[in-house]
Amino acid sequence: MGNQTLATKKSASFGKLVGNYIFVVIFLAIFAAYLIINQGATTWSGVMNILRHSAVVGILSFGMGLVIITGGIDLSVGSMLSLIGGLTVVVFNRTHSVVLTLLFALLAGLVCGLINGLFIGVAKMPAFIVTLATMLIYRSIAQFYLRTMGLSIYSMDASHASYDALYGFGQAKVATVPVVGIMLLLVTAVMVYISTMTKFGKQVYAIGSNEKAAHLAGINVTLIRVMVYVTTGILAGLAAFLWLAMNGSVDPATIGKSYEMYAIAAVVIGGISMSGGKGRLLGVLFGAMSYNIIDKIIASLGFDALINDTIKGSILLVAVFVQMAVPLLRSRLKKGSN
């Protein structure tokens, strides 16, 4: 009897562990499917490219994850990438300073995030409406400013030595691992630490779980909401800088298109609840890489590029449905056992 009880406890403990880190299981399953479909053609360089190609969306997704944990949403991250990236190119071409370019990208992201945060946190406007509006505004400004300069695309000045330094950074590897991928891992470590080990992180979860209770507990809900959107903006600035380092140019009409959806998908696949207050930011890394692998699987299967977003959108719907259905099923099973 005692052995049976111990086995049951171990089984329950294992089940809880798997449930808490289901995003790892999902990632491994998707990665295994990718290897099978490629029939052994995948190289170590190809695996590292998954990390590299996940960097920009992954960093954006950490901001989105933080916002969603508070029960909010940010539809403007793709357009932020467009505006910040375009203006950052202009700064680089005028200063030829990599450091100033990075600082400007982060500052521009801070300003864009602050605008969202003030409308949502201070003015108490719905996050969906505010970020839908700024999604249109940010991209529109990026395209309008490009036209006023008489250009067709924001391109970095390749004639200066600093271009080689920045572009080289975007292509560099350390022991076969892409530097931009290492940047994604560093952001992951920082965001996981913030969300689990700091007072700010605990307040973010408290607001997402129960905003009224958080307010009664003395949490400055307005300030935390503003800080969350500012953090999202800063991460968008870093993502824009890495985009430039990898590509050397920005087309404001196409860069970041549908990235808000990709970021939301990465967050959902990573196990963060769309209702707020639940989930681990660590899952965002695996969610972003999973979504990138799905993109590669679609390409490997030879589907028409025009159907790509249909498949991705369907996956997002399924992921959200499963996220909502599993807790409901657990609840019913628990009631049935009682």
N, C-alpha and C positions, 0 to 999 in steps of 0.2 A: 504493500500500500504506500509506504514511504517512498520507494523507488519510483512508483507511478506518479506520485505528487511531484517529486523532483524532476522527472522527465517532462511533466506538463509545464512546470515553471520554466525549464530550460527552453522548451518549445515556444512558450509565450514570449520569453525574453528574446529569442532569436527572431521571432516574428516581428516584435517591436523594433528590433535593430534594423531589419530589412525594410520595415515600413518607414523608419526615420531616414533611411538612405536609399530609398527606392530609385532616386535619380541616377545613382551609380549603376544599378541593375539595368535601368532603361538605356543608359549610355552604352553599356557593354553589349546589350542585345542588339542595338542599332549598329554598333561598330562591327559586331560579328556578322550581321547581315551584309554590311558593306564589303567585308573581306570575302564572304561567300560569293557575292555578286561579281566581284572583281576577279574571282577565281585565281587567287594567289598573285595577281599583278601588282598588288599594293607594296610599295617600298617604304623603308624607314623615312625617306624624304617626303613621301606622300602622307605619312602619318603626321610628320611635323608640320606639313602644310595645313592640316586640319586645325592645329593650334594657331598657326599664323593667320589663316583666313577667318578664324573665330574672334580675333583680337578686337576689331572695331565694334562689331555687334555685341560681343561679350562685355566690353566696358560700358557700352550704352545700357546693356541689360542690367548691370548692377545698379545703375541709377533707377531704372524702371522697377527693379525688385524692391528697392528701398521705398519708393513711392507707393507701390502696390501693398506693401506690408502695412502702410498707414491707412489703407483703404481707398487710396487715390489712383490716379492714372496720369500718364503724360504722353499725349499723342504727338508732341512737338519734337521729339528727340531726333528724328530723321531730318527735319527742317533745320534744327539747330546745327546739325552736322554740316548742312549745306551752307548756311550763313556764316558760321564760325570758320569753316574751311576756306570759303572764298575770301573773307576779310583777312584771314591769316596769311594767305598767299600774297595779298597786297602789302601787308606789313613786312613779310620776308623780302619781297622784291625792292622795298624801299630802304630796309635796314641791313639786309644781308647778314643778319644775326640770328643764329639758331636759338640762342637763349631768349632773346626778345620775342621771337616768333612763338616759342613755347609759352612764355609768360602772357603774351597777348591772347593766345588761344584759351588758356585757363581763365583769364580775366573776362574775355568775351562770353565764355560759357557761364561764368558766375553771374554776369549781368542778365543773360537770357533766362537763367534759372531763377534769378531774383524777381524778374518781371512776373513769371508764372507764380512764384511763391507769394508775392504780395497780393495778387488778385485772388489766389485761392485761400491763403492763410489769413490775410488781414481783411480783405473785402468779402470773404466767405462766399465767393462765387464757385459754382460747380467745377471741379477739376476737368471734367470731360469737355465742357464748353470753353473754358479758358485755354486749354492746351490745343483744342481743335482750332480756335481762332489764331493762336500763335503759330500753329503748324502752317497755316496759310500765310501769315504775316512774315515769318522768318524767311521762308523760301522765296516769297515775292520780293522782299528787299534784296536778297542775294542775286536774283535774276535781274532786277531793275538796275542795281548798282553796276553789274557786269555790262549791261547795255550802255549805260552812261559813259563807260570807259571805252566803248567801241570794240569790245572783245567778244569772242565766241565762247571762251572758256578761261577760267582762272588757271594760269600756268606759272610755275615758279621759274625765275630767271636761272637758266642752266649755265650761264656764262661765268658765274662767280664760283669761287672755290667752296663757299659755304653750302652751295647746292649739293656738291659731291659729298660733303660731310653729312648733310641731312638725309639725302637719298640713300647714301651708303648705310646710315643707321637703320633705315627701313628695310634694307636687304640683308643686313648683317646676321650672323649666327654665332652662337657661343656653344662649342662642342656639339654642333649639328642642330642645336635648338634655336629657332628664330628669335631675335631680340624682341620683336613685337609680341611674340608669344610669351616671352619672359615677363614683359610689361603686363600682360594680361594676368599672369600668375601672381605678380606683385600686387596688382589691384585686388585680386581675389583675396590674398592674405590680409590686406589692409581693411577691406570691406567686411570680411568675416570677423576680424578683431573688433572693429567698430560695432558691429551688430551684436556680438556676444559678450564683449568684455567692458564696454563703456556704458556710462549712465545714459548717454544720448541714444545708444542702440536699444536699451531696455525701454526708454520712453517711446521710441518709434513703435515697438511692438505693443506697448500699452495702449497707445492711441488707436492702433489698428484693431485691437481686441475689443475695446470699449472706450470711445472718446469721452463720454460723460464721466465715467469712472476715473479716467486719467485726469480729467480736469479737476474733479473733486479731490484727487490725490495730490494736487498741487503742481501738476505738470503744466507748463506753459505751452498749450496745444498750438497756438498761433505761431510762436517762435519755432517750434519743432517742425511744423509743416513748411515754413519758409526755408528752414535749414535743409530739409530733405530735398526740396526742389532746387535749391542752390547747389547742393552736392551733385544732383543729377546734371545740372548745367556744367559744372566743373568737369565731370566725367565725360560729357559730350565734347568739351574743349580738348581734353586729352585724346579722345577718339579721333577728333578732327586732325590734330597734330600727327598722330600715327598714320592716318590716311594719307596725309601729304608726304610723309616720310616713305611710305610704300609706293605711292603712285605719282607724286610730283605735280599733280594738277587736280582741279575740282570743276566738275560740270554741275552747276547749281540746279539744272533741270532734272538730273538723274540721280545724283549722289544722295544716299539716304532714303530713296524712295522705298516705301513699305518697311523701313527699318523699325518703325514703331511696332508693327505687327511681329516682326522677327524677335524684337526684344521681349514683347509680351509672351510670345511662344516659348522663348528660352526660360523665362521666369516660371511659366506654368509647368513646362516639362521638368524644370528644376525643383518642383514641389512646393512653390509658394502659393498660398491660397489667394484667389482673386477677391475674396471677401475681406482680406486683411488680417493681420495679427498672427499669422501662422506661416511656418516655413523657414528654411535655412538658406542664407545667401550663398553658401558653398554650392548649393544645387544649381545656381545660375551658371556657374562655369560649365558644369556637365550639360545643362540645358542648352547653352549656346553651342557647345561642340556637337551635341546630338543633332541640333537643327542644321548645322553646317554639314554634317555627315549625310543627313537626309537629302540635302541639296546635291551632294555628290552622287548619292544613290540614284536620284532622279536622272542626273546626267548620264550615269553609267548604263541605265536601262534604255537610254535613247529616246526619252519622251520629248515631244516638241517643247521648246522653251516657253511658248505662250501658255502652256498648261501648267507650268511650274508653280505659279502662285495658287492655282486651284488645288493642287495636291497639298501644298503647305498650309493653305487656309483650312482644308479639310482635317489635316492633322491637328491644327490648333483647336478646332471645334471638338474633335474626339478627346483631346487632352483635357480641355475644360470640362467636358461632360463626365469623363472618368473621375476627375478631381471632385466633382460634385456628387457623383453617384456612390463612390466608395464609402465616404462617411455615413451616408444614408443607409447603405447596405449593412455596414457594421452595426449601426444603431438598431436596425431591425433584427439582426442576428442575435444581438445582446438581449433584446427584449424577449425573443423567442426562447433563448436558453434559460431565462428567468421564469 
